[in-house]
Amino acid sequence: MQINYVTGNRMKFDIANSVFSKSKINLVQKNLDTPEIQSFHVKEIAKYSAKWARDNLNSDVMVTDAGFYINSLNGFPGPYIKYINKWLTIEDILKLLENKEDRSIVVKDCLVYCSKSGDIKIFKNEINGIITKEVKCECGSIIDRLVIPESLDCTIAELSYDEAISFWSKNSNLIKFREWLEKSFHIC
């Protein structure tokens, strides 16, 4: 079985390959500039993009979308992280949280599979964490440099590339997706 993973993000594709490495499911990376609808819900954004990609590729596709919901900022920035990385600095985000006791964040990840025939299956995942008060690493996205997942004692950016792949692979909705595919399509 072959599925087109619509993403231009190398790390996302490497994470997916890690999860599917011992599977008979072949992932192919497709870098399409899918339209992103405006919604506060990553599920709706990913679902729209998956349908659009399926229509344009005429094949089975999967699309993922993530949002970073800072509790004390009423869920800001949510799914708009791409714009935050473009417009705001780390200092801007830290300034927004300067007088906030609650530094908790929920990373919401949604994977949408859309079959060539139009069937849709949705897989959601959440990771809780906190926003650090000081930045210790100068590489990675703004959110990677700020978020400390509750299962780690450092930010995601402080991990090596392989450690980050391992972390996201273990904490990914890709596992549920792979298991569903193997069970539904009798892939052993």
N, C-alpha and C positions, 0 to 999 in steps of 0.2 A: 504494500500500500504506500502511496506517495501523497504527501500533503505539502502544499505551498505555505510556508510561513512568511507572511507579509510583514517585513520589518527591514529597515535600513540600519538597525542597531546591531553591530557585531556582537556585543556582549549578550544581548537577548538571544541571538541565534546560537552562540556558544553554550549558553545555559540550556537551551532546548536540546541541542545535540548531546549534552551531557546526560540529560534525563532519558533521551531516546537511544543512547549508545548501544544498549544490549537488546534493542527491540528490532523487529523486522519492519518497522515503519520508517520510511525514508522521508526526511524533511529536506525541502529545497527552499533556500532563501530567495524571496522575491522583494526587491526594493521598489515598491510603488508608492507614489505620493498620494495616499488615500485622503479624501476629504474628511475633515473632522467636524462633526456637527457640534454645536454649542449645547452642552448639557453639564450639569453638576455631577452626573452619574457616569462613571467609567464604563459600566455595562452598556448603556445606550450608545456611547461613542464607539466602543469596540464592535457592537452588533451592527451598527450602520456601516462601519468600515469593512467588516467581514462580508456583508452582502454586496457592497460595492466591488470589493476585490474579486469575489466569486463571479460576479457578472462580467468583470473585465478580463479575468483569466480563464473563465469557463472550466473551473476545476475545484477540487476540494481545497479549502483555505483555512488557515487559522490566523487570528489577529489578537494581539494583546494590547491592553491599555492599563495604565496605572495612574493612581491619584494619591496625593499626599495631603492628608486632612489633619491640620493642626487644630486641636480641640479648643484652645483658648482664643483662636482667631476664627471661630465659627466655621471651621472646616477649610479655610483658605490654606493653600491655593487649590486644593482639590485636584481636578484633572488638568488644570491649566499650568502644570509644572514646566512645560516646554517654553511658555511665555515668561514664566518667572526666571528660568535660567537665562533667558535672553535680556530681560529688562532690569532685574534686581541683582544686587550683589549680596554676598553672604552678610555683610555688615547691615544691609537693609533689613534682611530677615531677622537678624539678631536684635536690631533696634525695635522691630515690631513686638518682640518678645521680652524686651528689657524689664518691664515691670510686671510680668506675668509669672505667677507661681506655677501654674499648670503648663508644663512644657511637653505634654504628651502629644503623640502623633499616631495616626493610623495610616498605614500604607495599604491601599486597596488595589488589588490586582485582578483584572478580569481577562479571561481567555474566551474567545468565541470561535467555535468551529462551525463553518458553513460548508455543507457538502455540495457537490456539483449540482445535485437535484434540488438544493435549497433548504434542506433540513438544517436546523440550528441547534447547537448544544452549547450551554454556557457553564463555565467553571469560574468560581470566585474564590478569592483568598484574601486574608487580612493579616498584616504583621503590625504589632504594636511596638512603640518605641518612644524615645524622648529626643528632644532637640538639645544638643550640647550647648554649653555656654561659651565655649571657646573652640576655635578651629585648630586642629592639629595637623592637618594635611592640606596641601595645596593642589592636589590632583583630584579629578573626578568632578561630577556635577555638584551644584550647590547643595542639593538634597543629600547626595552621598557624603558630602563633607559635614553635614549637620545632624543626620539621623543616627542614633544609636539604637538598633533593634534590641528588644528586651532579652533576646537570647545571646547577645554579644556584650562585651565590655568596651567596645570601641566603635567608631563610626564605620560605615561601609567603605569609605574611601581609604581608611587605614589598612584595609585588607589588601593582600597581594591580589593580582588578577585571578589566579587559580583559587585562592581562598574565597574571593567574591563569587566566582562561578559555583564553587561548592556550596556556599551559604545559600545563594538563590536557588540552586538546584534542589536542595533539601527543603526549602521553604516556598515551594512553587506549586501553583495549581497545574503545572505541566504533568506532575506525577498522577494526579487524579484523571487528567485527560488521557495520558498514555494507558492507564489501567482500563478506562472506559473503552478506548479504541480496541485494546486487545480482547476484552470480554465481548464487546458488541460485534466485532468482525472476526472473532475466533482466530486471532493472530497470536501464535505462540513462539 
